[in-house]
């Protein structure tokens, strides 16, 4: 009886390890996590450990060696992530911006984005986007305000959020003119620089696209409620 219970327990442990592999891979394919992120590495490490434990009952040398190598590689990956995160520093202004608009990006990725851009103060009437002109900058407005106009007609006000997020990665023309309405402050990164960053980092590209689409959705919801 005890042997049967033990067999079932180790079988369940093995299935849990397999489930960890499947869940990690599924989350990766649906872009919920990234391949270079800690979540994916931890799921792989958990899967390897559980499968190794399951082989204690029914020894399989090949499987045990495979899972051992997988576990060691996962530990190496986790160590690499910890090293990358160590020494990263963000100002209070950067931290607030990261939590608001770049929360799904890894800390090293956010640091690269911030290092590639600048913080600017804008006077009233400064034009951020010009209708019909290519979008060559992404703005993250953190203070002040701006208004959007289409064909000279005001269509909305912006008191915070991303500006230019729809077309900055493609470089297509702006669908509206966005002009600062009061002294404002924003983080600014050029379109070519941002496109170069994502071309060299597929994980960053997926995470950034998700954040930009989320911000566009937020604006559409806000616009509908304002009508």
C-alpha positions, 0 to 999 in steps of 0.5 A: 500500500505504501509503495503504491502511494509513493508511486502515485506521489512521484508520478504527480511530481513528474506531471507537475514538472511537465506542467511547469514546462508547458505553462512556461512555454505557453506564456512565452508563446503568448508574449505574457513573459519573455525568454530572457525574463526571470519568470521563464527561467524560474519555471524551467528551473522548477520543471527540471527540479520536479522531474529530477525528483520524480526519477528518484522512484523510477531511475532513468539515467538519460532523463536524470542527466537531461534534467540536471543539465537543464537545471544547471543552465536555468541556474546560470540564466537566473544568475545572469539576470541577477547580475544584470539587475544588480547596479541598476538605479532609477531616479524617482521620476524614472521609477514612476514612469516605468511603473506607469507605462513600461511595467512589463519590460525587464529592468535592464530593458527599461534602463536601455530605453531611458538611457537612449532618451532625454527629459525635456521641459516644454513651453506652452504652444510647443508642437510635439506632433504635426498632423500629416508629418512622420512621427519621429519621437515618442513622448511620455508626458508626466506633467502639464498638458497638451491638446490634440487637433485634427484639421484644426479642430480640437478633439481632446486634451492630454494631461499625461500618457504616451504621445506618438505611440501609435506610429513611432515604431513604423514612422508613419504620419501623425493623424493629429497635431499635438500641441502643449497647452501649458508648461510641461515635462516629458521623457522623449526618445527618438523614433529611429533610436527606439526602432534600433533598440527593438530591432536588436532585442525581440523581447523588448520589441514584444513588451514595448508593443504591448505597452504601446497598444495598452496605452492606445486602448486606454486613450480610446476608452477615455475618449469614449467616456468623455463623449 
